[in-house]
Amino acid sequence: MDIEPVTLKLDRAEDLLAYLPYRFGYVPTQSLAMLTVIEPAPGEVAVGMASRLDLADLATPTVLPQAVAGIRAQMLQDPTVGALTVVYADEPIADIRAGQGVAGGVLEEWLAQMPFTDRREAFIVTPTGYACLECAHVPHCPYEGYPLSRLTESAVAARMVLEGESLAPSREALGCPRDVDAERLAAAIRAADRERRAMRKRPGDQQQRWRRRILDLFGVALAEAMTQRRWLPDPAVLGRLGAAMADPHLRDAVVAWTVSGERGRPGSDDVLANFGGMVTGEVALPDGRHRQAARLVLTEIVRHAGPRRAGYPLAMLGWLAWWSGEGARADVLVHQCLSEDPGCSLGSLLVDVLHAGVRPGWVGGRSCVTPSTF
């Protein structure tokens, strides 16, 4: 079934507010969010960068000006022509409109400092309803706001669901679950332990042959995850794959495969070029089916890993999320990775990329979710 692209009417609050959470993967709470409007070509407008910050952080002295400066620098990379602001808070709509409380104070200061913003293009979402900060059109929003059901039942929300998008119940839920049947976990751990022992004993001249066999296993898993409706992988295979990610040449080849869609030889110049191409734009974004299959395989590897053994697969999931434009998910996953394995070099590198606000190279002149603001 062909699904037409989502079309937003930027003067309709319900369109914006129904769409924005899908840019983050969850509905924000106690947050200030912004979506830029860009002009990619004369006479054309499109949505651009999405960013989200905690209200509590912005209420801390010096943080808000720093956040404004960082996001403004990102906006200047794009042909930005406008910005829509949304505050998600538990405080009454009337108080926020009056500039009272944490949300009201932060919103007023944000609008005063951030370029391209306007009170008539700012919105409030609470647990009970939503409203414009200052209505630009008649009829005006009800005093208590419109019910949230207007967002969840909107045409935009329905279109996102048809495209296979879903919202996590919270930001924390964007991480990778570690729940798995005890017997499957035990089988995976036994296989992983055997693989690690064999890796320590394997002569150097046999390393490349072993890496090819592991990549073959990963490739079979990718194909199965892509074609089988209910994929139930062999836990021993998942255990072996998880243990094998300790090999730097192998995991680089797997990351390159997941982001490019093309298998490369571990340690080859092609694999290294794919890493650089992720930033320069020389690597194209593979189709969604490949990325979804790669995400599913890596998720199962993490779920079947022993305690404190999932650092590198979690980092690889984080890189895939960043590559797919899912900045919030990438940030949650990399923190989960470093909590489990503080010495994970692949995770530390992703932290640097996120903090620097580096965008995936395929974005080009367009804009995407800015990881550094999540």
C-alpha positions in Angstrom: 0.0 0.0 0.0 1.4 3.4 -1.0 1.1 6.1 1.7 1.3 9.7 0.7 3.8 11.9 2.7 2.5 13.7 5.8 1.3 17.2 5.0 1.2 19.7 7.8 -0.8 22.9 7.9 1.5 25.1 10.0 -1.4 27.3 11.0 -3.3 24.4 12.6 -2.1 23.6 16.1 -3.5 20.1 16.1 -1.4 19.2 13.0 1.8 20.4 14.6 1.1 19.0 18.1 0.0 15.6 16.7 3.2 15.3 14.5 5.9 16.6 16.8 6.0 13.7 19.3 6.8 11.3 16.4 10.0 13.3 15.8 11.1 12.4 19.3 9.6 8.9 19.5 7.5 9.8 22.6 5.3 12.5 24.0 7.5 14.9 26.0 6.7 16.0 29.5 7.9 19.0 31.5 9.7 20.1 28.4 10.1 22.9 25.9 10.2 21.8 22.3 10.7 23.6 19.0 10.2 22.7 15.4 11.8 24.9 12.8 10.3 25.8 9.4 12.7 25.9 6.5 12.5 27.1 2.9 14.5 24.5 0.9 13.7 26.3 -2.4 12.1 29.6 -3.2 8.4 29.5 -2.5 8.6 26.1 -0.7 8.3 25.4 3.0 9.0 22.3 5.0 9.5 21.2 8.6 13.1 21.3 9.7 15.0 20.7 13.0 13.2 19.4 16.1 14.7 19.9 19.5 13.6 19.3 23.1 14.9 20.5 26.4 13.9 19.9 30.1 12.1 22.8 31.7 14.0 22.2 34.9 17.3 22.6 33.1 16.2 25.8 31.3 15.1 27.3 34.6 18.7 27.0 35.9 20.6 30.3 35.4 22.9 30.5 32.3 21.4 27.3 30.8 18.7 28.9 28.7 21.1 31.4 27.0 23.5 28.5 26.2 20.7 26.4 24.8 19.5 29.3 22.7 23.0 29.8 21.3 23.5 26.1 20.5 20.2 25.7 18.7 20.5 29.1 16.9 23.9 27.8 15.5 22.1 24.7 14.2 19.3 26.8 12.7 21.8 28.9 10.8 22.9 25.8 8.9 19.5 25.7 7.3 17.3 28.1 5.3 15.3 28.7 8.4 12.3 31.0 8.0 10.3 30.3 11.2 10.1 28.4 14.4 7.1 26.8 16.3 7.5 26.5 20.1 5.7 24.0 22.3 5.8 23.8 26.1 4.7 20.5 27.7 3.9 21.1 31.4 1.6 20.1 34.3 0.8 23.8 35.2 -2.6 25.3 34.2 -2.8 26.8 30.8 -3.9 30.2 32.2 -0.8 30.4 34.4 1.5 29.6 31.5 -0.2 32.2 29.4 0.4 34.7 32.1 4.1 33.9 32.3 3.7 32.4 35.8 5.4 29.3 37.2 8.4 27.5 35.8 6.8 26.7 32.4 5.4 30.2 32.0 8.7 31.9 33.0 10.9 29.7 30.8 8.6 30.1 27.8 8.6 33.9 28.1 12.4 34.0 28.3 12.8 31.6 25.4 10.6 33.6 23.1 12.4 36.8 24.0 15.8 35.3 23.1 15.2 32.8 20.3 15.1 34.2 16.8 12.3 33.3 14.4 9.8 32.6 17.3 6.5 34.4 17.9 3.9 34.2 20.7 1.3 33.5 18.0 3.3 30.4 17.0 3.7 29.0 20.4 1.6 26.3 22.0 0.9 24.8 25.4 0.2 21.1 26.1 -0.9 19.9 29.5 -2.2 16.5 30.8 -5.7 17.7 30.2 -5.6 19.8 27.0 -3.8 22.0 24.6 -4.0 25.6 23.5 -2.2 28.5 21.7 -0.2 30.8 23.8 -1.8 33.7 22.0 -4.5 32.8 19.5 -3.9 34.3 16.0 -7.2 33.3 14.6 -10.9 33.2 15.6 -12.4 31.3 17.2 -10.0 31.4 20.1 -9.0 28.4 22.1 -11.3 27.5 25.0 -10.1 28.8 28.4 -9.2 25.2 29.5 -7.8 24.3 26.1 -9.0 21.7 23.6 -9.1 18.0 24.7 -6.0 15.9 23.9 -8.2 13.4 22.0 -8.2 15.9 19.1 -4.5 15.2 18.7 -4.6 11.4 19.0 -7.5 11.1 16.7 -6.2 13.6 14.1 -5.5 12.7 10.5 -1.8 13.4 11.0 -1.6 10.9 13.9 -3.5 8.3 11.8 -1.1 8.8 8.9 1.9 8.3 11.2 0.5 5.0 12.5 -0.2 3.8 8.9 3.5 4.5 8.2 4.5 2.1 11.0 5.5 4.8 13.5 4.7 4.4 17.2 5.3 6.4 20.4 7.1 5.1 23.4 5.3 5.7 26.8 8.3 7.8 28.0 11.7 8.9 27.0 13.3 6.2 29.2 11.3 3.6 27.3 13.3 4.4 24.1 16.1 2.3 25.6 16.6 -1.4 24.8 14.7 -3.8 27.1 16.7 -6.6 28.8 13.7 -8.9 29.5 14.0 -12.4 28.1 13.0 -15.9 29.0 15.5 -17.4 31.6 16.2 -20.5 29.6 16.9 -18.6 26.4 19.2 -16.2 28.3 21.1 -19.1 29.9 21.6 -20.7 26.5 22.8 -17.4 25.0 25.3 -16.8 27.9 26.7 -20.3 27.6 27.3 -19.8 23.8 28.8 -16.4 24.5 31.2 -17.8 27.1 32.3 -20.5 24.7 32.8 -17.9 21.9 34.9 -15.7 24.2 37.1 -18.6 25.2 37.6 -19.6 21.5 38.4 -16.0 20.6 41.3 -15.9 23.2 42.8 -19.1 21.8 42.4 -18.5 18.1 45.6 -17.9 16.2 46.0 -14.5 14.4 46.1 -16.1 10.9 42.6 -17.5 11.5 41.0 -14.2 12.6 39.8 -13.1 9.2 38.2 -16.5 8.5 36.4 -16.3 11.8 35.2 -12.8 11.2 33.7 -13.9 7.8 31.8 -16.7 9.6 30.4 -14.3 12.2 29.4 -11.9 9.5 27.6 -14.8 7.7 25.7 -15.4 10.9 24.8 -11.8 11.2 23.7 -11.7 7.5 21.4 -14.7 8.0 19.9 -13.1 11.1 19.3 -9.9 9.0 17.6 -11.8 6.3 15.4 -13.7 8.7 14.4 -10.6 10.6 13.5 -8.9 7.3 11.4 -11.8 5.9 9.8 -13.7 8.9 6.7 -12.3 10.4 7.5 -13.7 13.9 11.2 -14.1 14.1 12.4 -16.3 17.0 16.2 -16.4 16.7 18.5 -19.1 18.1 19.7 -17.8 21.5 23.1 -19.5 21.0 23.6 -17.5 17.7 22.7 -14.3 19.5 25.1 -15.1 22.3 27.9 -15.8 19.8 27.2 -12.5 18.0 27.1 -10.5 21.2 30.5 -11.9 22.3 32.0 -11.4 18.9 31.3 -7.7 19.1 34.3 -7.3 21.4 36.4 -7.6 18.2 36.9 -4.0 16.9 37.3 -5.0 13.2 34.2 -7.1 13.3 32.0 -4.6 15.1 33.1 -1.8 12.7 32.1 -4.0 9.8 28.7 -4.7 11.4 28.1 -0.9 12.1 29.1 -0.1 8.5 26.7 -2.8 7.2 23.8 -1.6 9.3 24.1 2.0 8.2 25.0 1.5 4.5 23.1 -1.7 3.7 26.3 -3.1 2.2 28.6 -5.8 3.7 32.3 -5.0 3.8 35.4 -6.9 4.7 36.4 -6.3 8.4 39.4 -4.0 8.5 39.1 -2.9 4.9 39.3 0.6 3.6 35.6 0.3 2.5 34.5 -0.2 6.1 36.5 2.8 7.3 35.2 4.9 4.4 31.6 4.1 5.4 32.3 5.6 8.9 33.6 8.8 7.4 30.8 8.8 4.8 28.2 8.8 7.6 29.2 12.4 8.3 30.3 13.6 4.8 27.2 12.4 3.0 29.0 9.9 0.9 27.0 7.0 2.4 23.3 7.0 1.5 20.5 6.1 3.9 19.4 2.5 3.2 15.8 1.6 3.0 13.6 1.4 6.1 13.3 -2.4 5.9 17.0 -2.9 6.2 17.3 -0.5 9.1 14.4 -2.1 10.9 15.8 -5.5 10.5 19.2 -4.4 11.7 17.6 -2.7 14.7 15.7 -5.9 15.5 18.8 -8.1 15.3 20.8 -5.8 17.5 18.0 -5.5 20.0 17.8 -9.3 20.3 21.6 -9.5 20.8 21.3 -7.0 23.7 18.3 -8.8 25.2 20.2 -12.1 25.2 23.5 -10.6 26.6 24.6 -11.4 30.1 24.9 -8.7 32.8 27.3 -5.9 31.8 27.9 -7.6 28.5 25.8 -5.6 26.2 27.8 -2.4 25.9 28.9 -2.6 22.3 25.6 -3.9 20.9 23.9 -1.0 22.7 26.4 1.5 21.2 25.7 0.0 17.8 21.9 0.5 18.3 22.7 4.1 19.3 24.6 4.7 16.1 21.8 3.2 14.1 19.3 5.5 15.9 21.5 8.6 15.2 21.9 7.6 11.6 18.1 7.3 11.3 17.6 10.8 12.7 16.3 9.5 16.0 18.4 11.7 18.3 16.4 11.1 21.5 16.6 7.3 21.1 20.4 7.6 20.3 21.0 9.6 23.5 19.0 7.1 25.7 20.8 4.1 24.2 24.3 5.5 24.5 23.7 6.4 28.2 22.3 2.8 28.7 25.5 1.6 27.0 27.9 3.6 29.1 26.0 2.7 32.3 26.5 -1.0 31.4 30.1 -0.6 30.1 31.7 2.8 31.0 34.8 1.9 28.9 32.9 1.3 25.7 34.9 3.3 23.1 32.1 3.1 20.5 29.7 4.6 22.9 32.0 7.4 24.0 32.5 8.3 20.4 28.8 8.6 19.9 28.5 10.8 23.0 31.0 13.2 21.3 29.0 13.2 18.1 25.7 13.9 19.9 27.2 16.7 22.1 28.7 18.3 19.0 25.3 18.3 17.3 26.8 16.4 14.3 24.1 15.5 11.8 24.0 12.3 9.6 25.6 13.1 6.3 22.5 12.1 4.3 20.7 15.1 5.7 22.6 17.4 3.4 21.0 20.8 3.1 18.0 19.6 4.9 17.6 19.5 8.7 16.7 16.7 11.1 16.3 16.1 14.8 19.3 17.7 16.6 20.7 15.1 19.0 22.6 17.6 21.2 19.4 19.2 22.4 17.7 16.1 23.8 
